[in-house]
């Protein structure tokens, strides 16, 4: 599975999600930093399987039904890696089952 990590996510997320069967790149790494969500999705659909993001408004802004790309949104209290780390097992589990054209959320806005 090819995963692209949005630029709003901490760069350390890449190493935490790179496990067997999951290949990760960052938006910055592939030269797409600064692209708006719609343009980014159009560019990566069919190249990457999943876009991982923290963007809370992406679901309402982007329709991915019928696309090969899926979106996994992490709900964390901040983009700091320490806020995201508790959800790594849940993120990896979701990546293994997410379907093309699906939007899925993991985590909680305020972990206990």
HUDA-V161849 format. One record per helix or strand of 3 or more residues. SS is the DSSP state (~ for helix, > for strand). FROM is the first residue (numbers start at 1). TO is the last residue. If there is no record, write none. Layout:
SS_FROM_TO + SS_FROM_TO
This chain:
>_2_5 + ~_13_17 + >_23_26 + ~_37_44 + >_50_53 + ~_58_61 + >_70_75 + ~_81_97 + >_103_107
